[in-house]
Amino acid sequence: MTARRGHALVIGAGVAGLLAARVLAERFDRVTLVERDELAANESVRRGVAQAWHLHGLLDRGRRIMEDLYPGFTEEAVADGATVAEVLVGTRWYVGGSRLAAGSTGLTSVIATRSLLENVLRRRTLRQRGIELLTRTTVQGLVGDAGRVRAVTVSGPAGRRTIAADLIVDAGGRGSRILPWLSEIGAEIPVEERLDVDLGYTSRFFRHRPGQLGGQASVIVSTGDNGRGGGAVRVEGERWHVTLAGMLGDHPPTDDHGFRAYAASLSAPDIHTIVAGSEPLGEAVPYRFRTAVRRRFDRQSAPPAGLVVLGDAQCAFNPLYAQGMSVAALQAAALRDCLDTDDDLPARFYAAAADAIAVAWQLAAGSDLRHPGVEGRRTVRTRLTNVFVTRVQRVAHHDPRVARTFLRVAHLVDPPAALTAPGTLRRILLS
Ligand SMILES: Cc1cc2nc3c(=O)[nH]c(=O)nc-3n(C[C@H](O)[C@H](O)[C@H](O)COP(=O)(O)OP(=O)(O)OC[C@H]3O[C@@H](n4cnc5c(N)ncnc54)[C@H](O)[C@@H]3O)c2cc1C
């Protein structure tokens, strides 16, 4: 590893920003994390991440990267109240109305609220030497030109000022202003790929009682043909975190009766059983997610030096597939691998990140395009893949080995090609 000196600045102390700061601290003398929100230890949901009201599944690929960056991450989350379970052993999953065959997957699920996960990541990141956190401070724009970004302007308790940095990382999330900021300095604007899903989430907490769900820690009901799905996961504080989801405008209601009725309409009964048999804690909270957006920074002809964009600011996935935090972790790992480079760091980073994003984006977009109401180009390949995936899911209902491979791909641990490896393919086609 070559030594790198200087100052890096990260916009946003969400999951992506924290992971980026952790990686940058290995190579820069100083890393400044700039966050708009006030941050309190062990807080619950804060303004800048309203999505934290809703179920956040951490895929095992993301957990493994976090464990690598913060040894003991899983144990520390458990010490804070998270539950750890092996996927399809301590958890259950319904696809197309039927349960996937139980059996060992080798996948670990850390089950907790998004706030708990973020609190652990923040605590561990700020323990790192050289990282400074500025809260209640909002980045207002970039300073530089099409060739290089040199600084950001911020407003905060100390007023309005400019902070110079050798590398600026935008991890400002889905609401990042990166496109107008690039335009203001005359830099190239990346093209966007968009998929309108008009997804609605409604979430509510319930009191957990021992023995519910057969003692298992979570149940996921994938969106069926009617575009409705949901999850119930046992989180810290002896609570069920229940999220109901509906695509294409068919959003779950927030009133008590409507919420229960929607839970009863899912293709498997478990979530409704939990909702009907548990004491509600607080009100139901809605969230509307209209469009998945992938910004193709990797296709820019000459991205400005001194700036990289990662996390939701680069690609905001349909949350149904629980990929966002894990792809943010994959991008942080890609950034770490590129930090040796000087001049073409952004281009190299975007190329490496594109590989990680592409797999997740194709899995998600492929599933979304199975719904006839989702607009998008369906190539012959997309159609054939969807026929194949339907077959995989049907076999996974009774074959634990196929269920295992299917979920290891969904958790981004194994590549999609694992499903067409000869032994697995034979089971899928001949079953
Ligand atoms: C409803 C919903 C459910 C989801 N469920 C899952 C799931 O199950 N599993 C999963 O892995 N992912 C899920 N995601 C995605 C996940 O939340 C994100 O992908 C992940 O948190 C990474 O986001 P981020 O860090 O890029 O952005 P964010 O988490 O949005 O953080 C951005 C941060 O930047 C700060 N900020 C923004 N602008 C500025 C500025 N100008 N100056 C200073 N600070 C700024 C914000 O305050 C915030 O703290 C879900 C998303 C949604 C919307």
The ligand as an SDF file (V2000), in Angstrom:
LIG
                    3D

 53 58  0  0  0  0  0  0  0  0999 V2000
  -38.0600    2.6310    2.4290 C   0  0  0  0  0  0  0  0  0  0  0  0
  -36.6580    2.1160    2.2720 C   0  0  0  0  0  0  0  0  0  0  0  0
  -36.3280    0.8530    2.7430 C   0  0  0  0  0  0  0  0  0  0  0  0
  -35.0430    0.3670    2.5790 C   0  0  0  0  0  0  0  0  0  0  0  0
  -34.7320   -0.9100    2.9720 N   0  0  0  0  0  0  0  0  0  0  0  0
  -33.4800   -1.3750    2.8180 C   0  0  0  0  0  0  0  0  0  0  0  0
  -33.1400   -2.6970    3.2130 C   0  0  0  0  0  0  0  0  0  0  0  0
  -33.9830   -3.5000    3.6290 O   0  0  0  0  0  0  0  0  0  0  0  0
  -31.8400   -3.0880    3.0930 N   0  0  0  0  0  0  0  0  0  0  0  0
  -30.8750   -2.2670    2.5580 C   0  0  0  0  0  0  0  0  0  0  0  0
  -29.7110   -2.6640    2.4670 O   0  0  0  0  0  0  0  0  0  0  0  0
  -31.1860   -1.0200    2.1460 N   0  0  0  0  0  0  0  0  0  0  0  0
  -32.4510   -0.5680    2.2620 C   0  0  0  0  0  0  0  0  0  0  0  0
  -32.7420    0.7030    1.8420 N   0  0  0  0  0  0  0  0  0  0  0  0
  -31.6750    1.5240    1.2520 C   0  0  0  0  0  0  0  0  0  0  0  0
  -30.7620    2.1130    2.3250 C   0  0  0  0  0  0  0  0  0  0  0  0
  -31.4840    2.9460    3.1930 O   0  0  0  0  0  0  0  0  0  0  0  0
  -29.6100    2.8720    1.6640 C   0  0  0  0  0  0  0  0  0  0  0  0
  -29.2290    2.2710    0.4790 O   0  0  0  0  0  0  0  0  0  0  0  0
  -28.3970    2.9010    2.5250 C   0  0  0  0  0  0  0  0  0  0  0  0
  -28.7060    3.4310    3.7550 O   0  0  0  0  0  0  0  0  0  0  0  0
  -27.2460    3.7310    1.9330 C   0  0  0  0  0  0  0  0  0  0  0  0
  -27.7080    5.0170    1.8220 O   0  0  0  0  0  0  0  0  0  0  0  0
  -26.7240    6.2710    1.8510 P   0  0  0  0  0  0  0  0  0  0  0  0
  -25.8150    6.1930    3.0000 O   0  0  0  0  0  0  0  0  0  0  0  0
  -26.1790    6.4160    0.4860 O   0  0  0  0  0  0  0  0  0  0  0  0
  -27.7730    7.4380    2.0720 O   0  0  0  0  0  0  0  0  0  0  0  0
  -28.6240    7.7960    3.3490 P   0  0  0  0  0  0  0  0  0  0  0  0
  -28.7630    6.6410    4.2450 O   0  0  0  0  0  0  0  0  0  0  0  0
  -29.8690    8.4150    2.8310 O   0  0  0  0  0  0  0  0  0  0  0  0
  -27.7470    8.8770    4.0980 O   0  0  0  0  0  0  0  0  0  0  0  0
  -27.4740   10.1360    3.5220 C   0  0  0  0  0  0  0  0  0  0  0  0
  -26.9450   11.0390    4.6300 C   0  0  0  0  0  0  0  0  0  0  0  0
  -26.4680   12.2470    4.0350 O   0  0  0  0  0  0  0  0  0  0  0  0
  -26.9600   13.3640    4.7770 C   0  0  0  0  0  0  0  0  0  0  0  0
  -26.9840   14.4890    3.8210 N   0  0  0  0  0  0  0  0  0  0  0  0
  -27.7050   14.5610    2.6790 C   0  0  0  0  0  0  0  0  0  0  0  0
  -27.4420   15.6950    2.0350 N   0  0  0  0  0  0  0  0  0  0  0  0
  -26.5390   16.3610    2.7830 C   0  0  0  0  0  0  0  0  0  0  0  0
  -25.8660   17.6170    2.6220 C   0  0  0  0  0  0  0  0  0  0  0  0
  -26.0810   18.4040    1.5510 N   0  0  0  0  0  0  0  0  0  0  0  0
  -24.9940   18.0050    3.5860 N   0  0  0  0  0  0  0  0  0  0  0  0
  -24.7700   17.2090    4.6720 C   0  0  0  0  0  0  0  0  0  0  0  0
  -25.3720   16.0250    4.8670 N   0  0  0  0  0  0  0  0  0  0  0  0
  -26.2380   15.6060    3.9170 C   0  0  0  0  0  0  0  0  0  0  0  0
  -28.3290   12.9060    5.2770 C   0  0  0  0  0  0  0  0  0  0  0  0
  -28.7640   13.6490    6.3890 O   0  0  0  0  0  0  0  0  0  0  0  0
  -28.0140   11.4460    5.6240 C   0  0  0  0  0  0  0  0  0  0  0  0
  -27.4940   11.3150    6.9160 O   0  0  0  0  0  0  0  0  0  0  0  0
  -34.0400    1.1810    1.9570 C   0  0  0  0  0  0  0  0  0  0  0  0
  -34.3790    2.4540    1.4840 C   0  0  0  0  0  0  0  0  0  0  0  0
  -35.6790    2.8990    1.6030 C   0  0  0  0  0  0  0  0  0  0  0  0
  -36.0210    4.2520    1.0480 C   0  0  0  0  0  0  0  0  0  0  0  0
  1  2  1  0
  2  3  1  0
  2 52  2  0
  3  4  2  0
  4  5  1  0
  4 50  1  0
  5  6  2  0
  6  7  1  0
  6 13  1  0
  7  8  2  0
  7  9  1  0
  9 10  1  0
 10 11  2  0
 10 12  1  0
 12 13  2  0
 13 14  1  0
 14 15  1  0
 14 50  1  0
 15 16  1  0
 16 17  1  0
 16 18  1  0
 18 19  1  0
 18 20  1  0
 20 21  1  0
 20 22  1  0
 22 23  1  0
 23 24  1  0
 24 25  2  0
 24 26  1  0
 24 27  1  0
 27 28  1  0
 28 29  2  0
 28 30  1  0
 28 31  1  0
 31 32  1  0
 32 33  1  0
 33 34  1  0
 33 48  1  0
 34 35  1  0
 35 36  1  0
 35 46  1  0
 36 37  1  0
 36 45  1  0
 37 38  2  0
 38 39  1  0
 39 40  1  0
 39 45  2  0
 40 41  1  0
 40 42  2  0
 42 43  1  0
 43 44  2  0
 44 45  1  0
 46 47  1  0
 46 48  1  0
 48 49  1  0
 50 51  2  0
 51 52  1  0
 52 53  1  0
M  END
$$$$
